[in-house]
Amino acid sequence: MQKLNHLLLSFFLLLGCHSEESVTADEPKLDFYIDSYEVPDLGFQPQLKVTYEYNSSGKLSRYRVFAYNPDSKSFVEQRHLDFAYSDNMVSEITGTLSGATSHYLEYVYEYSDNGRVSTIMETNATSGINSEANFIYDDLNQSIKVFYTFSNGESFEYEFHLQDGNMLTDKTTRGSQLCSDGEYTYDKHINPFSMLGYTDYLIVNLSANNRLSENINRVGCAFPTVIPESYSYEYNDRGYPTLMTTFYKSGSTIGRSHREIFYK
């Protein structure tokens, strides 16, 4: 029973209820990261930079996305996303393109009585297609279903299972059609992106540790041409990753990529 309570607590914290006591003051915070892709005969070339800003309470307040300009050999800001909070939980995220005065993207969060994310509503001015993600929790089996519905009539269901705070398996379906199912492995080090304090719309930053491998069976629906297969890491003296190398499936247009991670 004690182990089950511990797992349920981890499950509870991961999906939205991040209490003030759950984050200690001496934990490092993400400062920025730089993504680079390997180019034949040129080595790793920078592509993207993301920086993080925090409010006086230590919560994420903004992140900025920069694209690399090879002509000027510098990063140019493309957009930024701002975070608003209510009762110490993210209530809204708004995205603004560089130089614009109106939002191109907005996420509005709703929570159940126990503080877990129940709904994320997306307004996308760029595509003109709005969407909604609704979360259903199965605490006993450590699984979560997310139902995505779109204003153009499309929909799909994403289901995943957790163990020790990590997503071990997942499945995507569209109606009766299986799109994909996957299995994943992890290291024992902290995933710094899981400490940002919110559930992202596409469930990218969820797992507590860093992913080592993924084996995804893509059956139907659309899927990417660049497919990650495994990962390796370098860590600092506190056990946080400072360099992630991604290895892609044979036949992908990219062989490897680097993510350099820096902390405040």
Backbone hydrogen bonds, N-H to C=O, Kabsch-Sander energy under -0.5 kcal/mol:
donor,donor_aa,acceptor,acceptor_aa,energy
5,N,1,M,-2.6
6,H,2,Q,-2.0
7,L,3,K,-2.3
8,L,4,L,-2.5
9,L,5,N,-2.0
10,S,6,H,-2.1
11,F,7,L,-2.5
12,F,8,L,-2.5
13,L,9,L,-2.5
14,L,10,S,-2.3
15,L,11,F,-1.2
16,G,13,L,-1.2
17,C,12,F,-1.3
18,H,16,G,-1.5
19,S,17,C,-0.9
22,S,19,S,-1.1
23,V,20,E,-1.0
27,E,24,T,-1.4
31,D,262,F,-3.0
32,F,262,F,-1.1
33,Y,50,V,-2.0
34,I,260,E,-1.9
35,D,48,L,-2.7
36,S,258,H,-2.7
37,Y,45,Q,-2.3
38,E,256,R,-2.3
39,V,43,G,-3.1
42,L,39,V,-2.1
43,G,39,V,-1.7
45,Q,37,Y,-2.8
47,Q,35,D,-3.1
48,L,35,D,-1.6
49,K,66,F,-2.3
50,V,33,Y,-2.2
51,T,64,R,-2.0
52,Y,31,D,-2.6
53,E,62,R,-2.8
55,N,59,K,-2.8
58,G,55,N,-2.1
60,L,196,L,-0.5
61,S,53,E,-2.8
62,R,53,E,-1.5
63,Y,81,L,-1.9
64,R,51,T,-1.9
65,V,79,R,-2.8
66,F,49,K,-3.3
67,A,76,V,-2.7
68,Y,47,Q,-2.0
69,N,74,S,-3.3
73,K,69,N,-1.6
74,S,69,N,-1.3
76,V,67,A,-3.0
78,Q,65,V,-3.2
79,R,65,V,-1.5
80,H,96,T,-2.1
81,L,63,Y,-2.6
82,D,94,T,-2.8
83,F,61,S,-2.4
84,A,92,E,-2.7
86,S,89,M,-2.8
89,M,86,S,-1.5
91,S,84,A,-2.8
92,E,84,A,-1.4
93,I,107,Y,-2.4
94,T,82,D,-2.2
95,G,105,L,-3.2
96,T,80,H,-2.7
98,S,78,Q,-2.9
100,A,97,L,-2.2
104,Y,95,G,-2.2
105,L,95,G,-1.3
106,E,123,T,-1.8
107,Y,93,I,-3.0
108,V,121,M,-2.2
109,Y,91,S,-2.3
110,E,119,T,-2.6
112,S,116,R,-2.6
115,G,112,S,-2.0
117,V,15,L,-2.5
118,S,110,E,-2.9
119,T,110,E,-1.6
120,I,133,A,-2.3
121,M,108,V,-2.7
122,E,120,I,-0.5
122,E,131,S,-2.9
123,T,106,E,-2.8
124,N,122,E,-0.5
125,A,104,Y,-1.6
125,A,123,T,-0.6
126,T,104,Y,-1.0
128,G,124,N,-1.8
130,N,128,G,-0.6
131,S,122,E,-2.2
132,E,149,T,-2.2
133,A,120,I,-2.8
134,N,147,F,-2.1
135,F,118,S,-2.5
136,I,145,K,-2.9
138,D,143,S,-2.8
142,Q,139,D,-0.9
143,S,138,D,-2.0
144,I,160,F,-2.4
145,K,136,I,-2.7
146,V,158,Y,-3.3
147,F,134,N,-2.7
148,Y,146,V,-0.7
148,Y,156,F,-2.7
149,T,132,E,-2.3
149,T,147,F,-0.5
150,F,154,E,-2.5
151,S,130,N,-2.8
153,G,150,F,-1.9
156,F,148,Y,-2.1
157,E,173,T,-3.0
158,Y,146,V,-2.9
159,E,171,K,-2.8
160,F,144,I,-2.3
161,H,169,T,-2.2
162,L,142,Q,-3.2
163,Q,166,N,-2.1
166,N,163,Q,-1.7
168,L,161,H,-2.3
168,L,166,N,-0.9
169,T,161,H,-1.0
170,D,182,G,-1.6
171,K,159,E,-2.3
172,T,180,S,-2.8
173,T,157,E,-2.5
174,R,177,Q,-2.9
177,Q,174,R,-1.9
179,C,172,T,-2.7
179,C,177,Q,-0.5
180,S,172,T,-1.6
181,D,217,N,-1.5
182,G,170,D,-2.2
183,E,215,N,-1.5
184,Y,168,L,-2.2
185,T,213,S,-1.7
187,D,210,N,-2.5
191,N,208,A,-3.0
194,S,191,N,-1.4
195,M,192,P,-1.0
196,L,193,F,-1.0
200,D,198,Y,-0.7
203,I,200,D,-2.1
208,A,165,G,-1.8
210,N,189,H,-0.8
212,L,185,T,-2.9
213,S,185,T,-1.1
214,E,229,E,-2.1
215,N,183,E,-2.6
216,I,214,E,-0.5
217,N,181,D,-3.5
217,N,215,N,-0.5
218,R,216,I,-0.9
219,V,179,C,-2.1
219,V,217,N,-0.8
220,G,179,C,-1.3
227,I,225,T,-0.7
229,E,247,F,-2.9
230,S,247,F,-1.6
231,Y,212,L,-2.6
232,S,245,T,-2.0
234,E,243,L,-2.0
236,N,240,Y,-2.7
239,G,236,N,-2.0
242,T,234,E,-3.1
243,L,234,E,-1.4
244,M,259,R,-2.4
245,T,232,S,-2.7
246,T,244,M,-0.5
246,T,257,S,-2.5
247,F,230,S,-2.9
248,Y,255,G,-2.0
249,K,227,I,-3.4
252,S,249,K,-2.2
257,S,246,T,-1.6
258,H,36,S,-2.8
259,R,244,M,-2.2
260,E,34,I,-2.4
261,I,242,T,-2.6
261,I,259,R,-0.5
262,F,32,F,-2.7
264,K,29,K,-3.1
